[in-house]
Amino acid sequence: MIEELASPAVPLEWIEKTYLFAVNLGRIQFGKIRLRTRQLWTAFPVSLNHQHLPSVSRRDLDGVDAVYLPGFPVSRNFPLLQFPPGMIQYMMWSDTRFLIPISGTFNAYLQSRSPNTREQLNRKIRRWRALVRGEPAIKEFRGAIQMGEFYSIASPLSRKTWQEKIGAGLEEIDRPEELLRMAAADQARGYILFCGDRPVAFQLCYVQGTTMVTSQTGYDPAYAEFSPGTNLLYLLLQKLFAEGEMEFLDLMEGTAFRYKSSLVTLRVPSMRFLYFRRTPGTLCFVLFLCLLKKLEKAAQLAKRAVQHSTESVKKPFFAILHPGRLSATSYHKHGSDTD
């Protein structure tokens, strides 16, 4: 699939943008660091034709705390740490990147999804249509003035979300002054889903050429049963297909979110990198991050081993205490296999 999208390599674009870096061990959060970064701003699909990571030199760190690659397609594994001249390269994230090419019609795109996905989407849209008593619609915000309005609407919504509870709300991640500066250059757009006059869900997107990248999102939990987040994404996709301005909707990484797997048509292995100046302080910091990663991985392996051992021990005791129930259960399972 990468080869199908390949096009002549183009110069990579960079911008200066704040990045909120969280230091975690599983669900335990040690703190957050707000880094001034020089961030890769070239659309992810454009980077598919680049066989190597962008060249980063120590000079690129002048005036910033770090150089940040928020996601780059990779065809091989990278170690957690590498040491280019005068720098530390830290591979902070490895996951699958989810993309939706915007080509053809929206109906044709829907037909490419599984029958189960189409049925779920149609059911959610029907329920939302019944709730609002009409055709569902989203409002788009573009430019600095409109994005100021978007921020004032989305911020109270974000405070109600689960992301806010873990310190990843809109106001934590995206500062208004930076967002407005980007919106003035049409690098940021916002979308709000309303129920009547009440804002229910929001989606912040970044614009990288002809790729729209989803960023912060959230919805009012009082409307959770009506799937406002899914409906907002559905309507955004419908709008993008109708306008034909974008070539891709980039849902970023996130294998934990099932809706991404059901909606996307392109999956690409991706990694995120941070580059720091090589100093004793940054070296100790990055080594601490690596230690946390190793501990988290070890804890996950230990948890799986304990769960497996517990199940192995429980079965013999259950068979001794409830032989009849076990036999009946086994018979039922064998019978159901042939139904």
Buried (B, 14 or more C-beta within 10 A) or exposed (E): EEEEBEEEEEEBEBBEBBBBBEBBEEEEEEEBEEBBBBBBBBBBBBBBBBEEBBEBEBEBBEEBBBBBBBBBBBEEEBEBBBEBEEBBBBBBBBBBBBBBBBEEEBEEBBEEBEEEBBEBBEEBBEEBEEBBEEEBEBBBBBBBEBBBEBBEBBBEBBBBBEBBEEEBBBBBBBBBEEBBBBBEEEBBBBBBBBBEEEBBBBBBBBBBBEBBBBBBBBBBEEBEEBBBBBBBBBBBBBBBBEEEEBBBBBBBBBEEEEBBBBBBEBBBBBBBBBBBBBEEEBBEBBBEBBEBBEEBEEEEEEEEEEEEEEEEEEEEEEEEEEEEEBEEEEEEEEEEEEE
